Amino acid sequence: MEVNIEASWKNILKDEFEKPYFKALAEFVKSEYKKYQCFPPAKSIFKAFDLCPFDQLKVVIIGQDPYHGPNQAHGLCFSVPEDVAMPPSLINIFKELKSDLNKPLPEHGNLESWAKQGVLLLNATLTVRAREAGSHQNQGWEIFTDEVISQISKQKEDVVFLLWGGFAKRKSKLIDKSKHHILTSGHPSPLSANRGYWFGNKHFSETNQLLESKGKASIKW
């Protein structure tokens, strides 16, 4: 089937798009977007891939579900468009960034600049019904995104995977630890961060040190 996704990813994932589960998923998503308000906008479902071609990928951040509030989700985990208020988890990400690299808190929460530098901002589920968290889980997206992680693990080397929170940490089983770097911590959500599981992880500086040690350009977070 025809999926509108960046060319290098289309080449790597073309077999996946032909599998029965993905065809059923595509029909489900099409039906949901026709019947309900869903996020992100249809044209942004694969934005994480479109902004971060496979050959440029250096870092993977794994989220769970798109934001389900109005205008928040735009295809990148944790990110929101410029004119949308920053959710609490994203604020905590920026607080840790300030503490770690002495970066001032930004004026907006759009993380597209990270994606364009080789950071894949991947949600495990790529769509959601408005105001219904988790409403598109267990429809096939997780099979697809697990395959994405597996292909990155198989076909690349020295990728830095940032696994924040219990859900993301479970994806470590898909990653070849002899070839890649895995950094884990608690989730940046207030519940986890305020219990001391997020702040102080220094993942941003550590990621850059790992990249530079392999001769790769660091990320301008």
C-alpha positions in Angstrom: 0.0 0.0 0.0 1.1 3.6 -0.5 2.3 5.4 2.6 3.4 9.0 2.5 6.7 8.9 4.4 10.2 10.1 3.8 12.0 8.1 1.1 14.7 6.4 3.1 12.2 5.2 5.7 9.9 4.0 3.0 12.6 1.8 1.6 13.4 0.3 5.0 9.8 -0.2 6.1 8.2 -1.1 2.7 7.7 -4.8 3.7 5.9 -3.6 6.9 3.4 -1.6 4.9 2.2 -4.7 3.0 1.6 -6.8 6.1 -2.1 -7.6 7.1 -1.8 -5.9 10.5 -0.6 -2.6 8.9 -3.4 -2.7 6.3 -5.9 -3.2 9.1 -4.3 -0.3 11.0 -4.5 2.0 8.0 -8.2 1.3 7.7 -8.8 1.8 11.4 -6.9 5.2 11.3 -8.8 6.3 8.2 -12.1 5.5 9.8 -11.2 7.2 13.0 -10.1 10.4 11.3 -13.4 10.4 9.3 -15.7 9.8 12.3 -13.9 11.7 15.1 -11.5 14.5 15.8 -8.0 12.9 15.9 -4.5 14.1 16.5 -2.0 14.8 15.1 -3.3 16.2 11.8 -3.2 13.5 9.2 -0.4 15.1 7.2 1.8 15.0 10.4 1.3 11.4 11.4 4.8 10.5 10.1 6.5 13.8 10.7 9.1 12.3 13.1 10.3 10.3 10.1 10.0 13.0 7.6 12.2 15.4 9.6 14.8 12.8 10.5 15.8 10.6 7.5 17.2 7.2 8.4 20.8 8.0 7.3 20.9 11.1 9.5 19.5 9.5 12.6 21.8 9.6 15.7 19.5 9.7 18.7 16.1 8.1 19.5 13.7 9.4 22.1 10.7 7.2 22.7 7.3 8.5 23.9 4.0 6.6 24.4 1.0 8.4 22.9 0.5 11.7 21.1 -1.0 14.6 23.2 -4.8 14.4 23.0 -5.6 18.0 23.7 -6.5 20.5 21.0 -3.6 21.6 18.7 -0.9 19.9 20.8 0.2 16.9 18.9 2.1 17.5 15.6 3.9 14.2 15.0 6.9 14.5 17.4 6.9 13.0 20.9 6.9 15.5 23.7 6.8 18.4 21.2 4.1 21.0 20.6 3.7 23.7 17.9 5.1 27.2 18.7 1.8 28.8 19.6 0.7 26.0 22.0 1.3 26.1 25.8 4.1 23.7 26.9 2.8 20.6 28.7 4.3 19.8 32.1 6.5 16.9 30.9 8.1 19.2 28.2 8.6 22.0 30.8 10.5 19.4 32.9 12.6 18.4 29.9 13.6 22.0 29.4 14.4 22.4 33.2 16.7 19.5 33.0 18.3 20.9 29.9 18.9 24.2 31.7 20.4 22.4 34.7 22.6 20.1 32.5 23.8 22.4 29.8 23.0 25.8 31.2 20.5 26.5 28.3 17.9 29.1 28.9 14.3 28.0 29.0 12.9 28.3 25.4 10.0 30.5 24.5 8.1 27.6 22.8 7.9 23.8 22.8 8.5 22.9 19.2 11.3 20.3 19.0 11.6 20.2 15.2 15.1 21.6 15.4 16.1 18.5 17.3 14.5 16.2 14.7 16.4 18.0 11.9 19.7 17.3 13.6 19.1 13.5 13.7 16.9 13.0 16.8 14.0 10.6 16.1 11.1 11.8 18.4 9.1 8.6 18.2 5.8 7.9 19.9 4.9 4.2 20.2 1.4 5.0 19.0 1.3 7.6 16.3 -2.4 8.7 16.5 -5.1 9.4 19.1 -8.7 10.4 19.4 -9.2 13.9 20.8 -9.5 14.0 24.6 -9.2 10.2 24.8 -5.7 9.2 26.0 -4.7 5.8 24.7 -7.7 5.4 22.3 -5.5 4.2 19.4 -3.4 1.8 21.4 -3.4 -1.9 20.5 -4.5 -1.3 16.9 -1.1 -2.1 15.4 0.9 1.0 15.8 3.1 -0.6 18.5 4.0 -3.5 16.2 5.0 -0.9 13.6 7.1 1.3 15.9 8.7 -1.8 17.5 9.8 -2.8 14.0 11.2 0.8 13.5 13.3 0.4 16.7 14.4 -3.1 15.6 15.5 -1.9 12.1 17.5 1.0 13.7 19.2 -1.4 16.0 20.0 -3.8 13.1 21.0 -1.4 10.4 22.8 1.3 12.3 25.6 1.6 14.9 26.3 3.9 17.9 22.8 5.3 18.1 21.9 6.9 21.5 18.5 5.7 22.8 16.9 7.8 25.5 14.4 5.7 27.4 12.4 7.8 29.9 10.0 6.0 32.2 8.9 2.4 32.5 7.1 2.2 29.1 10.1 3.4 27.1 12.6 1.2 29.2 10.7 -1.9 28.0 11.8 -1.1 24.5 15.4 -1.9 25.5 14.8 -5.5 24.6 14.6 -4.5 20.9 18.0 -2.8 21.0 21.4 -4.5 20.5 23.3 -3.2 23.5 26.7 -4.3 22.0 26.2 -1.7 19.1 24.3 1.1 20.7 24.1 3.3 23.8 21.0 3.2 26.1 20.4 6.0 28.7 17.5 5.5 31.1 15.8 7.5 33.7 12.4 8.2 35.1 9.8 10.0 33.0 9.8 13.8 32.9 6.1 13.9 33.9 5.6 15.8 37.2 4.6 12.5 39.0 7.9 10.9 38.3 10.1 14.1 38.2 8.9 15.3 41.6 9.9 12.0 43.2 13.5 12.4 42.0 13.5 10.1 39.1 14.0 12.6 36.3 16.0 15.7 37.4 19.8 15.3 37.3 19.9 12.6 34.7 22.2 14.7 32.5 21.1 12.8 29.4 21.7 15.8 27.1 25.3 16.3 27.9 25.9 12.6 28.1 24.4 12.1 24.7 26.6 14.7 23.2 29.7 13.2 24.8 28.8 9.8 23.3 28.2 11.2 19.9 31.5 13.2 19.9 33.4 10.1 21.1 32.2 8.4 17.9 33.2 11.3 15.7 29.6 12.5 15.2 28.4 16.1 15.6 26.7 16.9 18.9 23.1 18.0 19.1 22.3 21.7 19.7 19.5 20.9 22.2 
